[in-house]
Every structure is written in structure tokens, then in C-alpha cells.
């Protein structure tokens, strides 16, 4: 069976027909006049750097090549050599890179990457994983012309193993380019990848190399979707589990470029500038190489993915003429425009589509202990707390390796054996963050959530973040159990406390969620389209004005997000993208504010990918100065038997580091040991 591998119809400009670069041919171009202008900018003492950067960044590469030729004809000098002499540092590297034809620029980058001691594998990966067949052929020819050497031979001589084999495959520039895809072959390739990795003792790397190195992008996108359906996990996670080192990084780069080259480069640019210091070589290489290909797409994805424009990040992270030149190549500030663009809409639609088809098995890290003996555990705990000092290690070992149901049995056995309250003894013997973690583990999930909610509303001030996290992510059964536990512990209803401690639309959201009345059925396509219209009208993104009043729209919007089933909402949010060319999360962030915005965003992110929502919360609890131990403790306890294994996978996908490693780095002592035990392993 043949399928046309095109994405679902959403309003966006057809790729290949509309130019998506930021640098265009300069109108009224005159190579001779530009050569004169550059000569005058460099003659005498000093040079007019602004004149140089203004001229070169506003000409296309083809025009710059003509300027080089005119300069040579008129002055008998090499323009690139003069620019190197007159300019310095990062600015010189950027301007000189712009003067080379793209293939020669790539050839120079690769030559630098493999010259001398050591190899810049990241540069090799970026270039060879992202270029088209024709760009690879041009690169190989340019390398031969510039250095009189064979590129493949040089790469083979400087790399090894499966990494070398995949690079050689990519250097052939032989990826299939047919837009018509065989459904049978898609299913077979997905099955072959699964059997080569997850289902095999060891890994058949050759199968990964063949399929990812040869199949067309359209075909591979469908393979990745099929792989998610049959394995319950994205192909990226399997690659991380099965492969390692530079080979793993190369294969991940290939997958990212297949999914969206613009998204791959947006991520590379972000990582080049985030944190202390700037990876200027990466920044220059990408800004130069993509300026006449897909810079507008990269900008759009960047703005959507990182909630800031590429223009602003460059502006904050660089300086001087170097900054001015980079901003010219960037071509504009998307924060100023505030719009959501076609490429970003395509990415958003695909994410909702993947969210809808994924059959993910939720897995916790804490399982019921085999050969469980509640009386034996009670004795171990009593011994750990008896006499002078406390054996925190023994307490941690027992309580982090038992399921919550088993801990409840230990509580009863301890009472029966010693006539004492285990919770009271633990509270007396432990202190600080460890005490809060261990005592939290001893409560039932509903009791623990109820206690966290109570702390969030009692006293001066309200912890809105905790209210949102719990109320937006629990299912109907969990909400019902929380309501019961809250009433039993505090002799008042959760709804009453939420109502008295919050106000306005935020109160209405929380009260609606506290009812636990979310539908649990499948999607209704007709209703989803109507619901998407309500969402669009509420967020003022609909083409036609609504007949409903503002209050009526807001009520319906709230009802949709708080009571529709997750499968239905995924369809609503897909329809919303098709209808508006916006992603619902982005639109909510732009058009709402405060706790209402945060609550709706939490609901949307929970619908899209709940483990990713918690992974993000965990990362934010530990990044930067200080640790938000309340959030860290709360999530590690509440998700340990539900989906913490999934959260670990999302964490490493999102942040390129393991949750285990970040906990190990950010916490200490027995608290750290207990958290790592709950984490269950290092990815």
C-alpha cells in the first residue's frame, strides 16, 4: 500500500515555493561598486567595520562571490585576505565565513574539525546529519578542490567504530528522496528497529545505520510514528538506551533533522548561548549556513520552544560589531512581531499528533518488594531508632524499597509489635528534608496530596504553584480520594478551603477540578471542532466574531479544559492549530496572565505529556542557585509508583542529563540517598 507522506493540512506556506532565508539578493546590486565600497572601508589606518558588516550581511552569497571577483579584477588583491588582515576575532571569523560559497564553508569547518590533535565530533555531526544529498555532493567536491584530499578518507582516518560507519553512509549523499512511501515498509522498518534494539540482547547497530542513513525523511517520519505506537516510547529514547558515545549523538541528530531541521538548529543555537560563555564557532556556523535556507523557520521554532526570540538571545549574549552582524543575519525580532509562524505551527501539530497516537505504559520506580515481611521490616525500623543515634541508612533502605501499600502494612505491624506509632517515632528521630521525605512516604497518596494542599492554603499567603500542580494532574479517582482524605484529616471540604483562599477565575478553575468530573471517554471529532472554535474565540484568535458574551465564552472555555477527557482535548488542540496556526499553550501564555494562565498551561501540558510536565518541574526545582526541596520532595514521592520511570526518560530527552545525576549534584547526605533510591537508577 502506498501513502503520500505529507503532513495533515494546516494553513502554512508550502516549503520549497516560499523563500525562508533571512538574507536575500540585494536589489540594484552592482559588484563593482560594492568592491569599491569595501576597498575604501579598509584603506588607510583602521577600517570602517560598520560599513563592511552592513554591506556584506545585506548581500546574498552569490553576490558576495561576484564582489570577490570584482575586487580581484579592480585591485589585484584577494578580498578574503584583506578582510582577514583588517578584522579580528569572532567578527573576522563571521565575515570571512560569509564570503565563502556554502560548500566551501562546510569544507573549511570539517577540515578544522579533523585537523590536528583531537576531533570536533559535534561539528562533524551537525554538518553531515543536516545536509541534503546535493549539499553533501557539493561539500565532497569543494573539499577535494580546496585541499586536494578525499573527504571520506580523511573522515575514516580520524574516526572509528559505528560512528565512522554512519558518517561514511551520510557522506555518500544517497538518502532516498521519494515522497511516496510504502506503508508495509514503514511497518517493517519500525519492527526491524525495535528488534535491533529493545528486543535484542545487545544491539544490531547495522540495522540502525541502514534505515536511518538511507531512508527518505518522509518515510522515516512515518517509521518514527509507527515505532512509538508499537513500542510505547519515542525512537530517541531507544537510541539513548541502546547506543552510546558519538554514535548515539550522531543518530539522535539524524532523527532530529528528520523530524524538523529547523527545530534541530534552534536547539543547537539555544545551547550555544545558554549558561556561562558562548560557543561562538557553533553560533557563527549555523547563522552563516542557514541564513539563506531556513533562518525564518529556525527563528519561529526558537521563539515557540524557548519563550524568547533568537534576536533577543543574540542581543543579550554577544557584543560589538559581532553582535550587529549576527542580528543582521537573524533578520528580525519575533518578540516584537509576537506572531506564531507556519513552521512552529507544524511542529505543534505534530507534537499533538504524537501525543494522540502514543500508547505509553506508565511505570513507577518503586515496586512491591518480593518476599515482603511486614513484621521483619518493623523490627529493622525499631532497631534503627532504638538507643543512642539513628541508623538513617537502614530506614532509607527499607522505606524507599517498599510500595505504599506495604508501608501501610508496616505501620500496622509496628503498632501491633511495639504498641508504638511508627510515624511519631520517625518524626522524633529524623529531621530536616529527610524527615519530610520519609514521613511523606508513610502517608497514602491521597493523604499526602491532601496534606500538601492544606499546607498550600493555610496561614498567610497561598502556594498557588502547589495547588496547580496537584489539581491539574490528578485523575477523577485520585481527586475523589483526596477529597475524602482532606475531609477526614481537617474536618472540612477541600472545595470550601479552595473557595475561601482563592478568587476569580482561578478559584473557578480549582473548584471545577476539585469536583473530579472529567469525562473519561474517547474523542468526539465533531464536538472537538466546536470546542476548538470556543478556545479560539476565547483567546481572540478566531476569524469570525462570536455571538457569545465574554463571560459565556470564558465559562465554556473553562468547562472544556476542566471537564473534557484527555483524548478529546488532544483532538481539540490539534483542531485549534489547524484553525488558527497557533499552539494552544503558546496562545494561553501570550494572552493570559498570572495564576489563571499557569493553571491552564499546566492542564494543557498534562494533557500533552504528563511525565514531561513533571520532568520540567523537577528540573526547575534544582537548576540555578538553591533547591526547591518542597517541589522536589513532593514530585519524587507522588510519582514514584506511577510514572517516575517515564519522567526520567523525559528528563534526559529534554535536558540532556539524567535526573539521577542532577539530584546527586544538587542535594546531599541522607536526603540525597533517599531521593536517589526513589529515582531508581541513572540513565
C-alpha positions as CSV (number, residue, x, y, z in Angstrom):
1,X,0.0,0.0,0.0
2,X,1.4,3.4,-0.9
3,X,0.8,6.6,1.1
4,X,1.6,10.2,0.2
5,X,3.9,11.2,3.1
6,X,2.5,14.7,3.6
7,X,1.6,16.2,6.9
8,X,-2.1,16.9,7.6
9,X,-3.4,20.0,6.0
10,X,-2.7,23.0,8.2
11,X,-2.5,26.6,7.0
12,X,1.1,27.2,6.2
13,X,3.2,28.2,3.2
14,X,4.4,25.4,1.0
15,X,8.0,24.6,1.6
16,X,10.2,24.9,-1.5
17,X,8.0,27.6,-3.0
18,X,8.4,30.3,-0.5
19,X,11.9,31.5,0.4
20,X,12.6,31.1,4.1
21,X,16.0,32.6,4.4
22,X,16.7,35.9,6.1
23,X,19.3,37.1,3.6
24,X,18.1,37.8,0.1
25,X,19.6,39.1,-3.2
26,X,20.3,42.9,-2.8
27,X,18.1,44.9,-5.3
28,X,20.1,47.0,-7.7
29,X,23.2,45.0,-6.9
30,X,26.5,46.2,-8.5
31,X,29.5,44.1,-7.8
32,X,32.0,46.8,-9.0
33,X,30.5,49.5,-6.7
34,X,30.5,47.1,-3.7
35,X,34.1,46.2,-4.3
36,X,35.0,49.9,-4.3
37,X,33.0,50.5,-1.1
38,X,34.8,47.6,0.7
39,X,38.2,48.8,-0.6
40,X,37.5,52.3,0.7
41,X,36.3,50.9,4.1
42,X,39.7,49.1,4.5
43,X,42.2,51.6,3.1
44,X,44.3,53.9,5.3
45,X,44.6,53.5,9.1
46,X,41.9,51.4,10.7
47,X,38.8,50.1,8.9
48,X,35.1,51.1,8.8
49,X,33.7,47.9,10.3
50,X,30.1,49.1,10.3
51,X,30.3,49.8,6.5
52,X,31.8,46.3,6.0
53,X,29.2,44.4,8.0
54,X,26.3,46.4,6.6
55,X,27.3,45.7,3.0
56,X,28.3,42.0,3.4
57,X,25.3,40.9,5.6
58,X,22.9,42.5,3.1
59,X,24.2,40.7,0.1
60,X,23.4,37.1,-0.8
61,X,26.3,34.5,-1.0
62,X,26.1,34.5,-4.8
63,X,26.5,38.3,-4.8
64,X,29.4,38.1,-2.4
65,X,31.2,35.7,-4.7
66,X,30.8,38.3,-7.5
67,X,32.1,41.0,-5.3
68,X,35.3,38.9,-4.6
69,X,35.8,38.5,-8.3
70,X,35.3,42.3,-9.0
71,X,37.7,43.2,-6.1
72,X,40.4,40.9,-7.6
73,X,39.8,42.5,-11.1
74,X,39.9,46.1,-9.9
75,X,42.6,46.0,-7.3
76,X,44.6,42.8,-8.0
77,X,44.1,41.7,-4.4
78,X,42.2,38.9,-2.6
79,X,39.3,40.3,-0.7
80,X,39.1,37.5,1.8
81,X,42.8,38.0,2.6
82,X,42.3,41.8,3.1
83,X,39.3,41.1,5.4
84,X,41.4,38.7,7.5
85,X,44.1,41.4,7.8
86,X,41.7,44.2,8.7
87,X,39.4,42.4,11.1
88,X,40.0,40.4,14.2
89,X,38.4,37.8,16.5
90,X,34.9,36.4,16.2
91,X,33.8,39.3,13.9
92,X,36.6,38.4,11.4
93,X,35.6,34.7,11.5
94,X,32.0,35.5,10.9
95,X,32.6,37.9,8.0
96,X,35.1,35.6,6.3
97,X,32.7,32.7,6.6
98,X,30.1,34.7,4.8
99,X,32.4,35.3,1.9
100,X,32.9,31.6,1.1
101,X,30.4,29.6,-1.0
102,X,28.3,27.3,1.3
103,X,30.0,24.1,0.2
104,X,33.5,25.6,0.7
105,X,32.4,27.0,4.1
106,X,31.3,23.5,5.2
107,X,34.5,22.0,3.8
108,X,36.6,24.5,5.9
109,X,34.6,23.7,9.0
110,X,35.1,19.9,8.6
111,X,38.8,20.4,7.8
112,X,39.2,22.4,11.0
113,X,37.2,19.7,12.9
114,X,39.5,16.9,12.0
115,X,42.9,18.8,11.7
116,X,45.5,18.4,14.4
117,X,45.1,16.6,17.7
118,X,41.6,15.6,18.6
119,X,38.4,15.8,16.6
120,X,35.4,18.2,16.9
121,X,32.8,15.5,16.6
122,X,30.0,17.9,17.3
123,X,30.8,19.9,14.1
124,X,31.0,16.7,12.0
125,X,27.7,15.5,13.4
126,X,25.9,18.9,12.8
127,X,27.0,19.2,9.2
128,X,26.7,15.6,8.0
129,X,23.4,14.9,9.8
130,X,21.7,18.0,8.5
131,X,22.7,18.5,4.8
132,X,20.7,17.3,1.8
133,X,22.1,14.9,-0.8
134,X,23.1,17.7,-3.1
135,X,24.7,19.7,-0.3
136,X,26.8,16.6,0.6
137,X,27.9,16.1,-3.0
138,X,28.9,19.8,-3.3
139,X,30.7,19.5,0.0
140,X,32.7,16.5,-1.1
141,X,33.7,18.2,-4.3
142,X,34.6,21.5,-2.6
143,X,36.8,19.6,-0.1
144,X,38.7,17.9,-2.9
145,X,39.1,21.2,-4.7
146,X,40.2,23.2,-1.7
147,X,42.5,20.7,0.0
148,X,43.3,18.2,-2.8
149,X,42.3,15.4,-0.4
150,X,39.4,12.9,-0.3
151,X,36.9,13.8,2.4
152,X,35.8,10.3,3.1
153,X,39.4,9.1,3.5
154,X,40.1,11.9,6.0
155,X,36.9,11.2,8.0
156,X,37.7,7.4,8.0
157,X,41.2,8.2,9.2
158,X,40.1,10.4,12.1
159,X,37.1,8.4,13.4
160,X,36.3,4.9,14.4
161,X,33.6,2.2,15.0
162,X,29.9,2.6,14.3
163,X,30.3,6.4,14.4
164,X,32.7,6.2,11.4
165,X,30.4,3.8,9.5
166,X,27.4,6.1,9.9
167,X,29.5,9.1,8.8
168,X,30.6,7.3,5.7
169,X,27.0,6.4,4.9
170,X,26.0,10.0,5.2
171,X,28.9,11.1,3.0
172,X,27.5,9.2,0.1
173,X,24.6,11.6,-0.2
174,X,22.4,8.7,-1.2
175,X,19.3,9.2,1.1
176,X,16.1,8.2,-0.8
177,X,14.1,11.3,-1.8
178,X,10.8,9.7,-2.9
179,X,7.7,11.4,-1.4
180,X,5.6,8.3,-1.9
181,X,6.0,5.9,1.0
182,X,5.1,2.2,1.4
183,X,3.0,1.6,4.5
184,X,4.2,-2.0,4.6
185,X,7.9,-0.9,4.5
186,X,7.2,1.6,7.2
187,X,5.8,-1.1,9.5
188,X,8.7,-3.4,8.7
189,X,11.3,-0.8,9.3
190,X,9.7,0.1,12.7
191,X,9.6,-3.6,13.6
192,X,13.2,-4.1,12.5
193,X,14.4,-1.1,14.6
194,X,12.6,-2.4,17.6
195,X,14.0,-5.9,17.2
196,X,17.5,-4.5,16.6
197,X,17.5,-2.6,19.9
198,X,14.9,-3.0,22.6
199,X,14.0,-6.7,21.9
200,X,17.6,-7.9,21.3
201,X,20.3,-8.9,23.7
202,X,22.9,-6.3,22.6
203,X,22.2,-4.0,19.7
204,X,22.2,-4.6,15.9
205,X,23.8,-1.2,15.1
206,X,24.0,-2.1,11.3
207,X,20.2,-2.1,11.1
208,X,20.0,1.4,12.7
209,X,22.7,2.6,10.3
210,X,21.0,1.2,7.2
211,X,17.5,2.5,8.0
212,X,18.4,5.9,9.4
213,X,21.1,6.5,6.9
214,X,19.3,5.6,3.7
215,X,15.5,6.0,4.0
216,X,13.8,9.3,2.9
217,X,12.8,11.8,5.6
218,X,9.1,11.4,4.7
219,X,9.5,7.6,5.2
220,X,11.4,8.0,8.5
221,X,8.9,10.4,10.0
222,X,6.2,7.7,9.5
223,X,8.6,5.0,10.8
224,X,9.1,7.0,14.0
225,X,5.3,7.4,14.5
226,X,4.9,3.6,13.9
227,X,7.7,2.9,16.3
228,X,6.0,5.0,19.0
229,X,2.8,3.0,18.5
230,X,4.4,-0.4,18.8
231,X,7.0,0.3,21.5
232,X,5.3,2.9,23.6
233,X,8.3,5.2,23.5
234,X,9.9,7.6,21.0
235,X,12.8,6.4,18.9
236,X,15.1,8.9,20.6
237,X,14.7,7.2,24.0
238,X,15.5,3.8,22.5
239,X,18.6,5.3,20.8
240,X,19.8,6.7,24.1
241,X,19.2,3.3,25.8
242,X,20.8,1.2,23.1
243,X,23.7,3.3,21.6
244,X,26.4,5.3,23.2
245,X,29.1,8.0,22.7
246,X,29.5,9.9,19.5
247,X,27.5,7.3,17.6
248,X,24.5,7.9,19.8
249,X,24.8,11.7,19.4
250,X,25.0,11.3,15.6
251,X,21.9,9.1,15.4
252,X,20.0,11.5,17.6
253,X,21.0,14.4,15.4
254,X,19.8,12.4,12.3
255,X,16.4,11.8,14.0
256,X,16.1,15.4,15.0
257,X,16.9,16.6,11.5
258,X,14.4,14.1,10.0
259,X,11.7,15.4,12.3
260,X,12.5,19.1,11.8
261,X,15.8,20.6,10.6
262,X,14.7,24.0,11.8
263,X,14.0,22.6,15.3
264,X,17.4,20.9,15.4
265,X,19.2,24.2,14.6
266,X,17.0,26.2,17.0
267,X,18.1,23.8,19.8
268,X,21.8,24.0,18.7
269,X,21.6,27.8,18.7
270,X,20.0,27.9,22.2
271,X,22.6,25.6,23.7
272,X,25.4,27.6,22.0
273,X,24.2,30.7,24.0
274,X,22.6,29.4,27.2
275,X,24.6,29.5,30.5
276,X,28.0,30.9,31.0
277,X,30.0,31.6,27.9
278,X,29.1,31.3,24.3
279,X,30.0,28.6,21.8
280,X,30.9,31.1,19.1
281,X,32.1,28.6,16.5
282,X,28.7,26.9,16.6
283,X,26.8,30.2,16.6
284,X,28.7,31.5,13.6
285,X,28.5,28.3,11.6
286,X,24.7,28.0,12.0
287,X,23.9,31.7,11.4
288,X,26.0,31.7,8.2
289,X,24.9,28.3,6.8
290,X,21.2,28.7,7.4
291,X,20.8,32.4,6.6
292,X,19.8,31.7,3.0
293,X,17.9,28.4,3.7
294,X,15.6,28.3,6.7
295,X,16.5,31.1,9.2
296,X,12.9,32.3,9.4
297,X,11.8,28.8,10.3
298,X,14.5,28.5,12.9
299,X,13.5,31.8,14.4
300,X,9.9,30.7,14.6
301,X,10.7,27.4,16.3
302,X,13.1,29.1,18.6
303,X,10.5,31.7,19.7
304,X,8.0,29.0,20.4
305,X,10.3,26.5,22.1
306,X,12.2,28.8,24.4
307,X,9.7,31.7,25.0
308,X,12.2,34.2,23.7
309,X,13.3,35.4,20.3
310,X,16.6,34.3,18.7
311,X,17.2,38.1,18.1
312,X,16.9,38.9,21.8
313,X,19.1,36.0,22.9
314,X,21.9,37.0,20.4
315,X,21.5,40.6,21.6
316,X,21.9,39.6,25.3
317,X,24.8,37.1,24.7
318,X,27.1,39.0,22.2
319,X,28.5,42.4,21.7
320,X,30.1,45.0,19.3
321,X,30.2,44.6,15.5
322,X,30.0,40.8,16.0
323,X,26.5,41.2,17.6
324,X,25.4,43.7,14.9
325,X,26.4,41.3,12.1
326,X,24.7,38.3,13.8
327,X,21.5,40.4,14.3
328,X,21.5,41.3,10.6
329,X,21.7,37.7,9.6
330,X,18.9,36.9,12.1
331,X,16.8,39.3,10.1
332,X,14.3,40.4,12.7
333,X,12.9,40.2,16.2
334,X,10.0,37.8,16.7
335,X,9.3,39.2,20.2
336,X,8.3,42.4,18.5
337,X,6.1,40.7,16.0
338,X,4.6,38.4,18.6
339,X,3.3,36.0,15.9
340,X,3.2,32.3,15.7
341,X,4.5,31.1,12.3
342,X,3.9,28.2,10.0
343,X,7.0,26.1,10.9
344,X,6.2,26.4,14.6
345,X,2.6,25.5,13.9
346,X,3.7,22.4,12.0
347,X,5.9,21.4,15.0
348,X,3.0,22.0,17.4
349,X,0.6,20.0,15.3
350,X,3.0,17.1,15.0
351,X,3.5,17.1,18.8
352,X,-0.2,16.9,19.4
353,X,-0.5,14.1,16.8
354,X,2.2,12.1,18.5
355,X,0.6,12.7,21.9
356,X,-2.7,11.3,20.5
357,X,-1.2,8.1,19.0
358,X,1.3,7.3,21.7
359,X,0.3,4.2,23.8
360,X,2.7,4.9,26.7
361,X,2.9,2.4,29.6
362,X,3.3,4.4,32.8
363,X,5.9,2.9,35.0
364,X,7.0,3.8,38.5
365,X,10.4,3.2,40.0
366,X,9.1,1.7,43.3
367,X,7.6,-1.8,43.0
368,X,6.2,-4.0,45.8
369,X,9.2,-5.8,47.4
370,X,9.3,-9.6,46.8
371,X,9.4,-11.8,49.9
372,X,7.9,-8.9,51.9
373,X,7.7,-9.4,55.6
374,X,5.9,-6.5,57.4
375,X,6.9,-7.7,60.9
376,X,10.5,-8.2,59.9
377,X,10.6,-4.6,58.4
378,X,9.0,-3.3,61.6
379,X,11.8,-4.9,63.7
380,X,14.5,-3.4,61.4
381,X,13.0,0.1,61.8
382,X,12.7,-0.2,65.5
383,X,16.3,-1.3,65.8
384,X,17.4,1.6,63.6
385,X,15.7,4.1,66.0
386,X,16.4,2.4,69.4
387,X,19.1,3.7,71.7
388,X,21.6,6.4,71.0
389,X,21.7,7.7,67.5
390,X,19.7,6.7,64.5
391,X,20.6,4.4,61.6
392,X,19.2,6.6,58.8
393,X,20.6,4.2,56.1
394,X,18.5,1.3,57.4
395,X,15.4,3.4,57.4
396,X,16.0,4.6,53.9
397,X,16.8,1.1,52.6
398,X,13.5,-0.3,54.0
399,X,11.0,2.5,53.3
400,X,12.2,3.6,49.8
401,X,12.1,-0.1,48.6
402,X,8.6,-0.9,49.7
403,X,5.4,0.0,47.9
404,X,3.0,2.4,49.6
405,X,0.6,-0.5,50.4
406,X,3.4,-2.4,52.0
407,X,4.4,0.7,54.1
408,X,0.8,0.8,55.4
409,X,1.2,-2.8,56.5
410,X,4.5,-2.0,58.2
411,X,2.7,0.8,60.1
412,X,0.2,-1.7,61.5
413,X,2.8,-4.4,62.2
414,X,4.9,-1.8,64.1
415,X,1.9,-0.8,66.2
416,X,1.0,-4.4,66.9
417,X,4.5,-5.5,67.8
418,X,5.6,-2.5,69.9
419,X,2.5,-0.6,70.8
420,X,4.0,2.5,69.3
421,X,3.2,4.9,66.4
422,X,5.8,4.5,63.7
423,X,5.1,7.9,62.3
424,X,5.6,9.5,65.7
425,X,8.9,7.6,66.2
426,X,10.2,8.6,62.7
427,X,9.2,12.2,63.3
428,X,11.2,12.1,66.6
429,X,14.3,10.5,65.2
430,X,14.6,12.2,61.8
431,X,14.9,15.9,60.9
432,X,15.0,18.4,58.1
433,X,14.5,17.4,54.5
434,X,15.0,13.7,55.1
435,X,12.2,13.7,57.8
436,X,9.8,15.4,55.3
437,X,10.6,12.8,52.6
438,X,10.3,9.7,54.8
439,X,7.1,10.9,56.6
440,X,5.6,11.7,53.2
441,X,6.3,8.2,52.0
442,X,4.4,6.8,55.0
443,X,1.2,8.5,54.1
444,X,-1.2,7.1,51.5
445,X,-1.1,9.0,48.2
446,X,-4.4,10.7,48.9
447,X,-3.3,11.6,52.5
448,X,-0.1,13.1,51.2
449,X,-1.8,15.2,48.5
450,X,-4.4,16.4,51.0
451,X,-1.6,17.4,53.4
452,X,0.2,19.3,50.6
453,X,-3.0,21.1,49.6
454,X,-3.7,22.0,53.2
455,X,-0.2,23.5,53.6
456,X,-0.7,25.4,50.4
457,X,-3.9,27.2,51.6
458,X,-3.3,27.6,55.4
459,X,-1.5,30.5,57.0
460,X,-0.5,33.8,55.4
461,X,-0.3,33.6,51.6
462,X,-1.2,30.8,49.2
463,X,1.1,28.4,47.4
464,X,-0.6,28.6,44.1
465,X,2.1,26.5,42.3
466,X,1.3,23.5,44.5
467,X,-2.4,23.9,44.1
468,X,-2.0,24.0,40.3
469,X,0.4,21.0,40.2
470,X,-1.8,18.7,42.2
471,X,-5.2,19.7,41.0
472,X,-4.3,19.9,37.3
473,X,-2.6,16.5,37.1
474,X,-4.7,14.1,39.2
475,X,-7.4,11.8,37.6
476,X,-11.0,11.5,38.8
477,X,-10.3,8.6,41.2
478,X,-7.3,10.4,42.7
479,X,-9.3,13.6,43.2
480,X,-12.2,11.6,44.9
481,X,-9.6,10.0,47.3
482,X,-8.0,13.4,48.0
483,X,-11.4,14.9,48.9
484,X,-12.1,12.1,51.2
485,X,-8.7,12.2,52.9
486,X,-8.9,16.0,53.2
487,X,-12.4,15.9,54.9
488,X,-11.2,13.1,57.3
489,X,-7.9,14.9,58.3
490,X,-9.2,18.5,58.5
491,X,-12.9,18.2,59.1
492,X,-13.8,20.5,56.2
493,X,-14.2,20.1,52.5
494,X,-11.3,20.8,50.1
495,X,-13.7,22.8,47.9
496,X,-14.6,25.1,50.8
497,X,-10.9,25.8,51.6
498,X,-10.1,26.4,47.9
499,X,-13.0,28.8,47.6
500,X,-12.1,30.8,50.7
501,X,-8.4,31.0,49.8
502,X,-8.6,31.9,46.1
503,X,-10.7,34.2,44.0
504,X,-11.9,35.0,40.5
505,X,-11.3,32.7,37.5
506,X,-8.5,30.9,39.4
507,X,-11.0,29.8,42.1
508,X,-13.4,28.6,39.4
509,X,-10.7,26.5,37.8
510,X,-9.6,24.9,41.1
511,X,-13.2,24.2,42.2
512,X,-14.1,22.7,38.9
513,X,-11.1,20.4,39.0
514,X,-11.8,19.5,42.7
515,X,-15.2,18.1,41.6
516,X,-13.4,15.3,39.7
517,X,-15.9,15.3,36.9
518,X,-13.6,15.0,33.9
519,X,-15.0,12.9,31.1
520,X,-13.2,9.6,30.6
521,X,-14.5,8.7,27.1
522,X,-12.8,8.8,23.7
523,X,-12.6,11.9,21.4
524,X,-15.7,13.2,19.6
525,X,-14.4,14.8,16.4
526,X,-17.5,16.9,15.7
527,X,-17.5,18.2,19.3
528,X,-13.7,18.8,19.2
529,X,-14.1,21.1,16.2
530,X,-16.7,23.1,18.1
531,X,-14.7,23.2,21.2
532,X,-11.6,24.4,19.3
533,X,-13.7,27.3,18.0
534,X,-14.7,28.2,21.6
535,X,-11.0,28.1,22.6
536,X,-10.0,30.2,19.5
537,X,-12.8,32.8,20.2
538,X,-11.8,33.0,23.9
539,X,-8.2,33.6,23.0
540,X,-9.2,36.1,20.4
541,X,-7.8,34.1,17.5
542,X,-10.9,33.2,15.6
543,X,-11.5,34.8,12.2
544,X,-15.2,35.4,12.9
545,X,-16.6,37.2,15.9
546,X,-18.6,35.1,18.4
547,X,-22.2,35.7,19.3
548,X,-21.5,34.7,22.9
549,X,-20.7,37.2,25.6
550,X,-17.2,37.4,27.0
551,X,-18.4,35.8,30.3
552,X,-20.2,33.0,28.4
553,X,-17.1,32.2,26.3
554,X,-14.8,32.1,29.4
555,X,-17.2,29.8,31.2
556,X,-17.3,27.4,28.2
557,X,-13.5,27.6,27.8
558,X,-13.0,26.7,31.5
559,X,-15.5,23.9,31.2
560,X,-13.8,22.4,28.1
561,X,-10.3,22.4,29.7
562,X,-11.5,21.2,33.1
563,X,-14.1,18.5,32.2
564,X,-13.3,17.1,28.7
565,X,-11.3,13.8,28.5
566,X,-7.6,13.8,27.7
567,X,-8.1,12.0,24.3
568,X,-10.8,14.6,23.4
569,X,-8.7,17.5,24.4
570,X,-5.7,16.3,22.3
571,X,-8.0,16.4,19.3
572,X,-9.4,19.8,20.3
573,X,-5.8,21.2,20.5
574,X,-5.0,19.7,17.1
575,X,-8.1,21.3,15.6
576,X,-7.1,24.5,17.3
577,X,-3.7,24.5,15.5
578,X,-5.4,23.8,12.1
579,X,-7.9,26.6,12.7
580,X,-5.6,29.3,14.0
581,X,-2.0,28.4,13.1
582,X,-1.2,28.8,16.8
583,X,-0.4,26.3,19.5
584,X,-2.8,26.5,22.4
585,X,-0.1,26.6,25.1
586,X,1.7,29.4,23.3
587,X,-1.6,31.3,22.8
588,X,-2.5,31.0,26.5
589,X,0.9,32.2,27.6
590,X,0.6,35.2,25.3
591,X,-3.0,36.2,26.1
592,X,-3.5,35.3,29.7
593,X,-1.5,36.1,32.9
594,X,-1.0,35.1,36.5
595,X,-2.4,32.1,38.2
596,X,-5.1,31.6,35.6
597,X,-2.5,31.3,32.8
598,X,-0.4,29.0,34.9
599,X,-3.3,26.7,35.7
600,X,-4.5,26.4,32.1
601,X,-0.9,25.8,30.9
602,X,-0.5,23.1,33.5
603,X,-3.7,21.4,32.2
604,X,-2.6,21.7,28.6
605,X,0.9,20.3,29.3
606,X,-0.5,17.5,31.4
607,X,-2.8,16.5,28.5
608,X,0.1,16.6,26.1
609,X,2.6,14.7,28.1
610,X,2.2,14.4,31.9
611,X,5.7,12.9,32.5
612,X,7.3,15.8,30.6
613,X,5.3,18.3,32.7
614,X,6.8,16.7,35.9
615,X,10.3,16.4,34.4
616,X,10.2,20.2,33.7
617,X,9.0,20.9,37.3
618,X,11.8,18.7,38.7
619,X,14.5,20.4,36.5
620,X,13.3,23.9,37.6
621,X,13.3,22.8,41.3
622,X,17.1,22.1,41.0
623,X,18.5,24.5,38.4
624,X,20.3,27.7,39.4
625,X,21.2,28.8,42.9
626,X,19.4,26.9,45.6
627,X,17.0,23.9,45.5
628,X,13.2,24.0,45.8
629,X,13.1,21.0,48.1
630,X,9.4,21.1,48.7
631,X,8.7,20.6,45.0
632,X,11.4,18.1,44.6
633,X,10.2,16.0,47.5
634,X,6.6,16.3,46.6
635,X,7.1,15.0,43.0
636,X,9.5,12.3,43.9
637,X,7.1,10.9,46.4
638,X,3.8,11.3,44.5
639,X,5.2,9.9,41.2
640,X,7.4,7.1,42.5
641,X,4.8,4.4,42.0
642,X,3.0,6.0,39.0
643,X,5.3,7.3,36.2
644,X,8.7,8.2,37.7
645,X,10.5,5.9,35.2
646,X,8.7,7.8,32.4
647,X,9.7,11.1,34.0
648,X,13.3,10.0,34.0
649,X,13.1,9.3,30.3
650,X,11.5,12.7,29.5
651,X,14.1,14.4,31.8
652,X,17.1,13.2,29.8
653,X,15.3,13.9,26.5
654,X,14.6,17.5,27.5
655,X,17.7,18.4,29.3
656,X,20.5,16.1,28.1
657,X,21.3,15.0,31.6
658,X,19.9,12.3,33.9
659,X,17.5,13.1,36.8
660,X,19.8,10.9,39.0
661,X,22.8,12.9,38.1
662,X,21.1,16.2,38.8
663,X,19.8,15.0,42.2
664,X,23.3,13.7,43.1
665,X,24.8,17.1,42.2
666,X,22.1,19.3,43.8
667,X,21.4,17.5,47.1
668,X,23.5,15.9,49.9
669,X,23.6,13.5,52.8
670,X,20.8,11.1,53.7
671,X,18.2,13.2,51.9
672,X,20.2,12.7,48.6
673,X,20.5,8.9,49.3
674,X,16.7,8.6,49.8
675,X,15.9,10.6,46.7
676,X,18.4,8.5,44.6
677,X,16.8,5.3,45.9
678,X,13.3,6.6,44.8
679,X,14.8,7.7,41.5
680,X,15.7,4.0,40.9
681,X,18.7,4.3,38.6
682,X,21.0,6.6,36.5
683,X,20.0,6.9,32.8
